[in-house]
Amino acid sequence: MLAITNGKLLTITQGVIEGGTLLADQGKITAIGKDLPIPEDAQVIDATGCWVTPGLVEAHSHIGTGNEPSASGSTGDFNETSSPITPQLRVMDSFNARNMGVAETRRAGFTTCCTLPGSANLIGGTGFVFKTKEGRVVEELMVPGHEVMKFALGENPRRAFGSKDKMPKTRMGSAGLLRETLFQAKVYADAQQAAQGDPSKMPKPDFRLEPLVPVVRGQMKCRIHCHRVDDIATAIRIAEEFHLDYALEHVTEGIYIPDILADKGVTCVIGPMMTGPYKEEVWNRSLKNPARLARAGVKICLTEDNGVLTKYLPTHVGQCMAAGLEEETAFRALTIVPAELLGMADRIGSLEVGKDADIAIFDGHPFCNFTHCIHTIIEGQVYGPFWPDED
């Protein structure tokens, strides 16, 4: 039994409880409120003066796959640049559960993350959800059943393959090759469906197309990398042509089309927000983008799009608040909205009875750069205190 007492509880879905108490047992939240009786056998954390939030959720990361810390000139294991179409790849096969990014992200208050293939490929393969708890191998961290397929448009695939004189060399080449692959996957999936009950009509197994069957059937979400307005429009166009379940990643120039994104009802995973103009498609990056989209009615998540540097995302969210993002929206963008995107809102993203006891305790406003995460709690397992540093 765990009891967190005297804290400012940000439930996200049921308001704020000042001086509240949260009880958890067997990895689940069992009670939340004021003046709750504390069981005699409970481990008690006095959160006086602290903010208690759901464990933070990073919807778009490359944690565990970047070989961090890395030697100069080395590359991560999340971009397989031998082919632009690699849906058969699974980033879990590159995931190192002992990578420093897992522990550093946990120390920042994150309890759940989605780690994805990179954006060099038009179709990069499947990403997965994991808890940032201590573990030895990926299976000890992974949350099965929440895999997603990574797509990418824009500069990255053109640069990765056009430089090799391979398709795609242009944006129209990217769209054409993506359409061709989805068309093939749809034909393959339809043939499988038609052959139900008659094995003799089943199409020859295709290792590359098989992972796309749930995608073209709308049963697996696509996460589509797109920065510029034209790439955003292409992502929407293709997703609608093939009736995909999709979300948009980065959406740097979404600030110019908030009405279109709101009309489509698409979740946008915005970020990273604090990098320089290192390539053309991010020249128009603005800290005002999240606020502009949120005011238009777009559901947003915020991302650091990184490995170990994910730990700085909370302070970057604070920068977005300084640029107009409302506090409530900011908290939702790192809790319940990414939980919904990952299909896990029944377990994480808010402090509610019955949900996983995934909790973060901060000694100040979680998005202030002066704040420290004191404890991170994952399924009732307490990590910390992280501050003052025991070293």
Salt bridges, closest charged atoms under 4 A:
GLU18 OE2 - LYS8 NZ 3.89
ASP93 OD2 - ARG90 NE 3.50
GLU104 OE1 - LYS311 NZ 2.93
GLU134 OE2 - ARG106 NH2 3.84
GLU140 OE2 - ARG136 NH2 2.39
GLU155 OE1 - ARG159 NH1 3.69
ASP165 OD1 - LYS169 NZ 2.71
ASP190 OD2 - LYS186 NZ 2.86
ASP198 OD2 - LYS201 NZ 3.91
ASP230 OD2 - ARG171 NE 3.79
ASP230 OD2 - ARG228 NH2 2.59
ASP231 OD1 - ARG171 NE 2.84
GLU240 OE2 - LYS264 NZ 2.96
GLU241 OE1 - ARG179 NE 2.77
ASP245 OD1 - LYS221 NZ 2.66
GLU249 OE1 - HIS60 ND1 2.69
GLU249 OE2 - ARG223 NE 2.68
GLU280 OE2 - ARG228 NH1 3.63
GLU281 OE1 - ARG171 NH2 3.57
GLU281 OE2 - HIS225 NE2 3.76
GLU281 OE2 - LYS279 NZ 3.04
GLU304 OE1 - HIS316 ND1 2.92
ASP305 OD1 - HIS60 NE2 3.00
ASP305 OD1 - HIS62 NE2 2.96
GLU327 OE2 - HIS365 NE2 2.72
GLU340 OE1 - LYS299 NZ 2.97
GLU352 OE2 - LYS355 NZ 3.42
ASP356 OD1 - LYS28 NZ 2.48
ASP356 OD2 - LYS131 NZ 2.93
ASP356 OD2 - ARG347 NH2 2.83
ASP358 OD2 - LYS131 NZ 2.82
ASP363 OD2 - HIS372 ND1 3.09
GLU379 OE2 - LYS131 NZ 2.81
GLU379 OE1 - LYS133 NZ 3.56
GLU379 OE2 - ARG347 NH2 3.40
ASP389 OD2 - ARG107 NH2 3.58
